[in-house]
């Protein structure tokens, strides 16, 4: 049955959603051990229903129907790398250049708006008395 298959898939995904999904396999490079860190998100939903169609003609029995559906998604985003040496442990963040560029563009637009508004007030038309 399809429903059993769906529940089996959800069970497999639950087993895979472990610490290893967020903390990658450690890699030894010389005296350093590198451990990748990520944010992992899972989301699923499903629904089922059953009902009768509206009666079209008198004397006829309304037809019934049922249906169901589901969906889900998984997201993994790298966050940082943990560097472990005999002397120290460092957390090195992974920079998301897309977010940095978007923030810079928004800041530039905001500044351009306020500078143009200030210049319009300073250099705008003057009242003649």
C-alpha positions as CSV (number, residue, x, y, z in Angstrom):
1,X,0.0,0.0,0.0
2,X,1.2,3.5,-0.8
3,X,0.6,4.8,2.7
4,X,2.9,2.1,4.2
5,X,5.6,3.2,1.7
6,X,5.2,6.8,2.8
7,X,5.6,6.0,6.4
8,X,8.6,3.8,5.7
9,X,10.2,6.7,3.8
10,X,9.5,9.0,6.8
11,X,11.1,6.5,9.2
12,X,14.2,6.3,7.0
13,X,14.5,10.1,6.9
14,X,14.1,10.3,10.7
15,X,17.0,7.9,11.2
16,X,19.2,10.0,8.8
17,X,18.4,13.2,10.8
18,X,21.2,12.6,13.2
19,X,24.1,14.6,14.5
20,X,26.1,13.5,11.5
21,X,23.7,15.6,9.3
22,X,24.8,18.8,11.1
23,X,28.3,17.8,12.0
24,X,30.1,16.3,9.0
25,X,32.7,13.6,9.2
26,X,35.9,14.9,10.7
27,X,38.9,15.1,8.3
28,X,42.5,14.9,9.6
29,X,44.9,17.2,7.8
30,X,48.3,17.0,9.4
31,X,47.9,17.9,13.0
32,X,44.6,19.6,12.4
33,X,41.1,18.0,12.5
34,X,38.5,19.8,10.5
35,X,34.8,19.3,11.3
36,X,32.2,20.9,9.0
37,X,29.1,22.3,10.7
38,X,25.7,22.9,9.0
39,X,22.1,23.7,9.7
40,X,19.8,20.9,8.6
41,X,16.0,21.3,8.4
42,X,13.4,18.8,7.5
43,X,9.7,19.5,7.0
44,X,6.8,17.3,5.9
45,X,3.1,17.4,5.7
46,X,0.3,15.2,4.4
47,X,-3.5,15.0,4.4
48,X,-6.3,12.7,3.4
49,X,-9.9,13.2,2.8
50,X,-13.2,11.6,1.8
51,X,-16.5,13.0,0.8
52,X,-19.6,12.9,-1.3
53,X,-20.2,14.8,-4.5
54,X,-23.3,17.1,-4.5
55,X,-26.5,15.4,-5.7
56,X,-27.2,16.4,-9.3
57,X,-30.5,14.7,-9.9
58,X,-33.2,13.5,-7.6
59,X,-33.3,9.8,-7.1
60,X,-29.6,9.3,-7.9
61,X,-27.2,8.4,-5.2
62,X,-24.3,10.9,-4.8
63,X,-20.9,9.5,-5.8
64,X,-18.2,9.4,-3.2
65,X,-14.5,10.0,-3.5
66,X,-11.3,10.1,-1.5
67,X,-7.9,11.4,-1.9
68,X,-4.7,12.3,-0.2
69,X,-1.4,14.0,-0.8
70,X,1.8,14.8,0.9
71,X,5.1,16.7,0.5
72,X,8.3,17.4,2.2
73,X,11.6,19.0,1.9
74,X,15.1,19.0,3.3
75,X,17.5,21.9,3.5
76,X,21.2,22.0,4.5
77,X,23.2,25.2,4.9
78,X,26.9,25.3,5.7
79,X,27.5,27.4,8.8
80,X,31.1,27.0,9.9
81,X,34.2,24.8,10.2
82,X,35.6,23.7,13.5
83,X,39.4,23.5,13.4
84,X,40.9,21.4,16.2
85,X,44.7,21.4,16.8
86,X,46.7,20.2,19.8
87,X,47.1,23.9,20.9
88,X,43.7,25.4,20.2
89,X,40.2,25.0,18.8
90,X,38.8,27.6,16.3
91,X,35.4,28.1,14.9
92,X,35.7,29.6,11.4
93,X,32.4,30.8,10.0
94,X,31.4,30.2,6.4
95,X,30.5,33.6,4.8
96,X,27.3,33.7,2.7
97,X,28.4,36.2,0.1
98,X,24.9,36.4,-1.4
99,X,23.4,37.8,1.9
100,X,26.4,40.2,2.3
101,X,25.9,41.5,-1.3
102,X,22.1,41.9,-0.7
103,X,22.7,43.8,2.5
104,X,25.2,46.1,0.8
105,X,22.8,46.8,-2.1
106,X,20.0,47.6,0.4
107,X,22.3,49.9,2.3
108,X,23.4,51.7,-0.8
109,X,19.8,52.2,-2.0
110,X,18.8,53.5,1.4
111,X,21.7,56.0,1.5
112,X,20.9,57.2,-2.1
113,X,17.3,57.8,-1.1
114,X,18.2,59.9,1.9
115,X,21.0,61.9,0.1
116,X,18.7,62.7,-2.8
117,X,15.9,63.8,-0.5
118,X,18.3,66.0,1.5
119,X,19.7,67.6,-1.8
120,X,16.1,68.2,-3.1
121,X,15.3,70.1,0.1
122,X,18.5,72.1,0.0
123,X,18.6,72.8,-3.8
124,X,14.8,72.8,-4.3
125,X,12.7,75.8,-5.5
126,X,12.8,78.8,-3.2
127,X,9.8,81.0,-2.3
128,X,10.0,84.6,-3.6
129,X,8.7,87.2,-1.2
